[in-house]
Amino acid sequence: EKGNPSVVGYVDSDYADDMDDGRSTAGYVFTLAGGPICWISSVQSIMAMSIIEAEYMAVAEAVK
């Protein structure tokens, strides 16, 4: 909306996609008025034991 830009965040993870060690890839992007202002994609430092845990870890990283 014009005159009232808002920050929106998107988070996702890919559970155990690293075939070497079973770790998940996670990423996030934050937008302001529809344009990206902050983003990252990286392999998670700890191996998640489930899809839900991988998603939770991604969200926890994004809100730091």
BAFI-3210 file (N, C-alpha, C; in Angstrom, 3 decimals, decimal comma, padded with zeros to 6 digits):
// residues 64
n [1|2|3|4|5|6|7|8|9|10|11|12|13|14|15|16|17|18|19|20|21|22|23|24|25|26|27|28|29|30|31|32|33|34|35|36|37|38|39|40|41|42|43|44|45|46|47|48|49|50|51|52|53|54|55|56|57|58|59|60|61|62|63|64]
n.u [000,831|000,503|002,098|001,968|004,060|004,914|006,750|007,436|007,956|009,393|009,941|011,693|012,579|014,619|014,376|016,939|018,531|021,205|023,274|025,685|025,924|023,354|022,185|019,909|018,860|018,215|016,373|015,596|013,682|013,138|010,854|010,237|007,714|007,291|009,794|012,920|014,805|016,452|018,078|018,876|020,434|021,330|023,176|021,899|023,272|022,925|021,803|018,544|015,883|013,441|011,015|009,407|010,992|013,173|011,907|011,096|013,606|014,526|012,724|013,310|015,917|015,455|014,070|015,870]
n.v [-001,180|002,211|004,809|003,403|001,366|-002,036|-004,492|-007,727|-011,155|-014,172|-017,624|-020,699|-024,193|-026,954|-030,133|-032,205|-032,175|-032,200|-034,516|-035,472|-035,085|-035,014|-032,664|-029,839|-027,301|-023,912|-020,859|-017,331|-014,400|-010,963|-008,427|-005,023|-002,928|-004,550|-004,996|-006,760|-006,654|-007,941|-011,040|-014,570|-017,743|-020,878|-023,785|-025,565|-025,495|-027,543|-030,919|-031,573|-033,576|-034,016|-032,913|-030,867|-029,935|-028,910|-026,805|-025,256|-024,552|-022,955|-020,793|-019,839|-018,923|-016,861|-014,933|-013,877]
n.w [000,000|-000,778|001,015|003,370|003,907|004,522|006,393|005,362|005,970|004,713|005,072|004,635|004,472|003,417|004,051|005,208|002,822|002,142|001,003|001,963|004,778|005,848|006,703|006,739|004,387|004,821|004,505|004,295|003,488|003,771|003,023|002,086|001,376|-000,827|-001,983|-001,740|001,280|003,043|003,115|003,183|002,620|003,739|004,887|007,590|010,885|012,700|012,639|011,752|013,080|011,969|009,519|010,533|012,659|011,200|009,832|012,040|013,106|011,014|011,105|013,689|013,285|011,464|012,941|014,715]
ca.u [000,000|001,237|002,014|001,988|004,820|005,041|007,783|006,878|009,005|009,125|010,938|011,491|013,716|014,601|014,784|017,989|018,865|022,642|023,488|026,917|025,773|021,951|021,690|018,903|019,127|017,148|016,551|014,514|013,751|012,238|010,583|009,648|006,945|007,391|011,176|013,729|015,735|017,351|017,842|019,977|020,196|022,511|022,999|021,708|024,445|022,549|020,960|017,163|015,405|012,163|010,698|008,900|012,131|013,928|011,146|011,179|014,954|014,604|011,978|014,072|017,048|014,953|013,582|016,958]
ca.v [000,000|003,467|005,560|002,524|000,162|-002,993|-005,515|-009,075|-012,159|-015,507|-018,578|-022,065|-025,092|-028,182|-031,114|-033,210|-032,219|-032,385|-035,968|-035,822|-035,157|-035,039|-031,384|-029,151|-025,945|-023,002|-019,500|-016,383|-013,090|-009,946|-007,399|-003,762|-002,380|-005,468|-005,184|-007,465|-005,825|-008,814|-012,428|-015,503|-019,168|-021,571|-025,114|-025,441|-025,970|-028,743|-031,809|-031,702|-034,953|-034,095|-031,755|-029,814|-029,361|-028,106|-025,567|-024,484|-023,996|-021,881|-019,645|-019,317|-018,170|-015,654|-013,917|-013,406]
ca.w [000,000|-000,807|002,244|004,533|003,560|005,618|006,289|005,279|005,974|004,173|005,563|004,149|004,624|002,631|005,054|004,966|001,399|001,979|000,992|002,674|006,229|006,247|007,223|005,933|003,924|005,231|004,030|004,528|002,837|004,296|002,028|002,524|000,253|-001,952|-002,426|-000,749|002,049|003,797|002,744|003,390|002,420|004,231|005,472|009,034|011,624|013,455|011,848|012,230|013,102|011,269|008,678|011,423|013,374|010,238|009,615|013,281|013,180|010,024|011,646|014,825|012,739|010,792|013,882|015,592]
c.u [000,874|001,032|002,058|002,758|004,951|006,172|007,097|008,046|008,521|010,272|010,636|012,739|013,508|015,213|015,805|018,381|020,356|022,950|024,736|026,703|024,331|021,404|020,742|019,413|017,937|017,431|015,371|014,745|012,735|012,087|009,994|008,999|007,137|008,793|012,007|014,699|016,752|017,043|019,080|019,502|021,463|022,147|022,892|022,871|024,181|021,626|019,579|016,729|014,057|011,981|010,238|010,048|012,973|013,234|011,224|012,546|015,122|013,898|012,754|015,262|016,587|014,555|014,655|017,189]
c.v [001,241|004,207|004,720|001,244|-000,759|-003,979|-006,874|-010,054|-013,492|-016,417|-019,942|-022,885|-026,313|-029,261|-032,109|-033,313|-032,387|-033,875|-036,389|-035,983|-035,066|-033,738|-030,723|-027,785|-025,088|-021,615|-018,634|-015,135|-012,188|-008,877|-006,165|-003,145|-003,227|-005,722|-005,857|-006,520|-006,662|-010,255|-013,261|-016,920|-019,884|-022,957|-024,931|-026,097|-027,265|-029,600|-031,938|-033,162|-035,129|-032,848|-030,588|-029,147|-028,486|-026,776|-024,669|-023,813|-022,842|-020,628|-019,016|-018,492|-016,850|-014,560|-013,423|-011,926]
c.w [000,000|000,505|003,504|004,196|004,764|005,327|006,327|005,214|005,439|004,603|004,968|004,448|003,745|003,513|004,522|003,498|001,142|002,106|001,766|004,171|006,724|006,796|006,222|005,486|004,308|004,679|004,387|003,702|003,522|003,231|002,699|001,302|-001,005|-002,466|-001,348|-000,042|002,822|003,411|003,030|003,057|002,853|004,746|006,983|009,773|012,396|012,594|012,488|012,140|012,401|010,415|009,546|012,170|012,448|009,976|010,850|013,406|012,194|010,525|012,799|014,353|012,128|011,772|014,853|015,412]
res [e|k|g|n|p|s|v|v|g|y|v|d|s|d|y|a|d|d|m|d|d|g|r|s|t|a|g|y|v|f|t|l|a|g|g|p|i|c|w|i|s|s|v|q|s|i|m|a|m|s|i|i|e|a|e|y|m|a|v|a|e|a|v|k]
***
